[in-house]
């Protein structure tokens, strides 16, 4: 009887130890904050360079759009694209469309280069533009409400 008790005890102990060894749980900590920070910094840097180079790249088209903005005929929407606020002439509408087309291409390039979404790049660009607008220019805030600077 004594041997039966020790045998049962040893068998149960061995089973408990084996079960304990099989139930190993590992946890991995994922740190998305660092990745997000790196992407945001890359996007910010690329957008800063783009805004600095935009006038030089577009030349007369940039000046035409700037004049339309200062006259209140064109505003900047919540994604950083130009929107007519009144009826434009054919040349004016073409200048706005050309500027928006160039912006769309460049925003897609920046998104691809940095790994950010195009929407996030556009929203960041719009915020940067709003901060730099001269007085009297129309813009839509992040909620889509038209305001003047």
C-alpha positions in Angstrom: 0.0 0.0 0.0 2.9 2.3 0.8 4.4 1.6 -2.6 1.1 2.3 -4.3 0.8 5.7 -2.6 4.4 6.7 -3.5 3.9 5.3 -7.0 0.7 7.3 -7.5 2.3 10.4 -5.9 5.3 10.1 -8.2 3.1 9.6 -11.3 1.0 12.6 -10.4 4.0 14.7 -9.7 5.6 13.8 -13.0 2.3 14.6 -14.8 2.1 18.0 -13.1 5.7 18.8 -14.0 5.2 17.7 -17.6 2.0 19.8 -17.9 3.8 22.8 -16.4 6.6 22.5 -18.9 4.2 22.3 -21.8 2.3 25.4 -20.8 5.0 28.0 -21.4 3.6 31.3 -22.3 5.7 34.0 -24.0 4.8 37.6 -24.5 6.2 40.0 -27.1 6.0 43.7 -26.7 5.4 45.6 -30.0 6.4 49.2 -29.9 4.5 51.0 -32.7 5.2 54.5 -31.2 8.8 54.5 -32.4 7.7 53.4 -35.9 5.0 56.1 -36.0 7.4 58.8 -34.8 9.9 57.8 -37.5 7.3 57.9 -40.2 5.9 61.3 -39.0 9.4 62.8 -39.0 10.1 61.5 -42.5 6.8 62.9 -43.7 7.4 66.3 -42.0 10.8 66.6 -43.5 9.6 65.7 -47.0 6.7 68.1 -46.8 8.9 70.9 -45.6 11.2 70.4 -48.6 8.2 70.2 -50.9 6.7 73.4 -49.7 10.0 75.2 -50.1 10.4 73.9 -53.6 6.8 74.3 -54.8 7.2 77.9 -55.9 10.4 77.2 -57.8 9.0 74.2 -59.5 5.7 75.7 -60.7 6.9 79.2 -61.6 4.2 81.2 -63.4 1.6 78.6 -62.4 2.4 79.1 -58.7 2.2 82.9 -59.1 -1.2 82.7 -60.9 -2.6 80.5 -58.1 -1.1 82.8 -55.5 -2.9 85.8 -57.1 -6.2 83.9 -57.2 -5.8 82.9 -53.5 -5.0 86.5 -52.5 -8.0 87.7 -54.5 -10.3 85.3 -52.6 -11.2 83.4 -55.8 -9.5 80.2 -54.6 -9.2 78.6 -51.2 -7.3 75.6 -49.8 -9.4 72.6 -48.7 -8.8 70.4 -45.6 -6.5 68.2 -47.6 -4.3 71.0 -49.0 -5.8 71.2 -52.5 -7.1 74.3 -54.2 -10.8 74.9 -54.5 -12.6 77.6 -56.6 -14.7 79.8 -54.4 -16.2 81.6 -57.3 -16.4 81.1 -61.1 -13.0 81.0 -62.7 -11.9 81.8 -66.2 -10.5 79.0 -68.4 -6.9 79.9 -67.8 -7.5 80.3 -64.0 -9.2 77.0 -63.8 -6.4 75.4 -65.8 -3.8 76.8 -63.4 -5.7 75.5 -60.4 -6.1 72.1 -61.9 -2.4 71.9 -62.9 -1.4 72.9 -59.3 -3.7 70.3 -57.8 -2.4 67.6 -60.3 1.2 68.3 -59.3 0.2 68.2 -55.6 -1.6 64.9 -56.0 1.5 63.3 -57.7 3.9 64.7 -55.1 1.7 63.6 -52.1 1.6 60.1 -53.6 5.3 60.1 -54.0 5.9 61.3 -50.4 3.5 58.6 -49.1 5.4 55.9 -51.0 8.8 57.2 -49.9 7.9 57.4 -46.2 5.4 54.5 -45.8 2.7 56.8 -44.6 -0.8 56.8 -46.1 -1.6 59.4 -48.8 -4.4 60.8 -46.7 -2.1 61.3 -43.7 0.4 63.1 -45.9 -2.3 65.3 -47.4 -3.7 66.2 -44.0 -0.2 67.1 -42.7 0.5 69.2 -45.8 -2.9 71.0 -45.4 -2.0 71.9 -41.8 1.4 73.2 -42.8 -0.2 75.3 -45.6 -2.8 76.7 -43.1 0.0 77.8 -40.8 1.8 79.6 -43.6 -1.1 81.3 -45.4 -1.0 85.1 -45.7 -3.8 87.2 -44.3 -7.0 87.2 -46.3 -6.6 83.7 -47.9 -9.5 81.3 -47.6 -9.0 77.8 -46.2 -11.0 74.9 -44.8 -10.1 73.9 -41.3 -9.7 70.2 -40.2 -13.5 70.1 -39.8 -14.2 71.3 -43.3 -15.4 74.8 -42.3 -14.3 77.7 -44.5 -12.3 80.5 -42.7 -10.0 83.3 -43.7 -6.6 83.8 -42.2 
